[in-house]
Amino acid sequence: MAFFTSEYECKLDAKGRLVLPAKIKVNLPEVSSHELVLRKGFEPNLIVYPMLEYKKIHSKISGLSEFNVEQRRLKRNFFRSISTVELDNAGRFLIPKSMLLHASLEREAIIVGVGSTIEIWNPEIYEDYLIKDSEEYSELAQKFLDE
């Protein structure tokens, strides 16, 4: 299982390629170290899955019923937001234009390790999605970790 943590400031090149930080790259499982799956996030960000992690989600989503309206809508929207990318020898991957637009990415990006996946954010937007109040942070930790 992949294990990603921390934040990294990165730059996109003129073609929309992003270099994965070495500390992220080293945690990619060997079998999926060159192939990654990008998904448009529920927020204005991108989610990066190592192939092994993506296959777990893929199995759940593809198993939803085509005869149930809600499940069919979820499948359609989930799979349309997916793109497979490959790391080149320099550790870069090309972010498709529609995904750059979704996450408002231009030159700067923040990469955040969030356990088994990685998030890519526009630095200005990312700040809006962080918990700034330490009390709220503590309450959420207690709510979800003391269950």
N, C-alpha and C positions, 0 to 999 in steps of 0.2 A: 504494500500500500504506500502511496506517495504521501509525503509529509512536508507541507509548505507553510512557512511563517514569515513574518517581517514585511516591511515596505521597502520598495526600491524606486528611486527616481530614474527614469529612462527617457530616451529620445527616439522618435521615429525618424527614419530617413525620408528623403523626398518622394520615394516610391511607396511609403506606408509600411515599411518593414520595421520590425522591432527586434532588438537583441535581448534574449532572455538573460537575466543576471546569472553569473556562474553559480551562486548559491541556490538558485532555483533549478538550473539545469542539472546540477549534480544529484538532486533529489528525484529526477525523473526515473521511473522504472526502466531498466535496460530494454525490455521488449517494446516500449513505446517512446524511446528517447528521441526519435526523429519525427514521429507522427503525433500531432496534437489535434484536439477538437476544440474549435471556438464556438461559443454560443452567445447570442445577444442576451444580456442579463435582464432581469425584471426591472432593475434600476437602469439608468443610462450608463451602463458599463458592459464589459465583456467578461465572460467566464472561460477559462482555459482548463480543459480536462486532459490529463494523460489518457491515452487510448483505453487502458484497463479500467480507469474510473468511469469514462464515458460509457463503456459497454454495460456497466451496472445500471446506469440511468436509461440507456437505450432499451435494455431488456424490459424495464418497468413500463416505459412509455409505449413501446411497440406492442406490449401485451394488453393495452387498453382496448375496449370493445369498439368496433367500427359501427355497431348498432346503437350506441348511446351517444346522443347529441353532444353532451358536455365532454365526454372522453374523446370523441372524434375531433372536436374543436381544439382541445388541448394537444392532441397528437399533431394536428395540422400546423398549429402555431409553434410548437416546440421544434418539429423537424425542419420547418422553413427557416428557423433562426440558427441553423447549424452549418458549419463549414469545417472541413478537414484541411489542415495545413501541415507543411513539412518544414522542419528546421534545416537550413542549409549548413554548410561546413563552418560558417562563421557564427552559428547559433541564432540566426535570424529567421523570422517567418513573416510572410506577407499578410497583412490584415486586409480583407476585402473592403472595398469602398463603402458598401452598405453598412458594414460593421463600424467603420471609422465614423460614419455619420451618426449611427445610433449612440455611440459613446462620446460624440463630440471631440474626437481625438484629432490633433493637428501635429504639433511638434513634440510636445511634452506628454509624458504618461507616468502614472504611478502604478507599479505592479505590487499587488498585495497577496501574500500567501495566506490562504484561509483553510488550512487543513489539507484536504485531498484535492483541492482545486486552487486556481490562481485567478484573481480579478485584475482587470486592466481598467484604469480610470483616467479621465481628464483630471489633472490635479485640482483645478478650481471647483469642479463639481464634487469631487471626492470629499472635500471638507464638509459639504452640506449633509453628508450621510454618516458622519462620525458622531459618536456620543460625546458631547462637550461637558456635560454635567456629571461629576464623579459620583454623586448620589444616585442618579439614574442608572449609571453603569453598574454600581453596586447592587441596586435593586434588581436589575435584569439578571445579573450573575446569580443572585440568590434565587430568583424565580425559576430559572432554568437549570441551575446546577444542584439545587437542594431538593429536587423532585424525588 
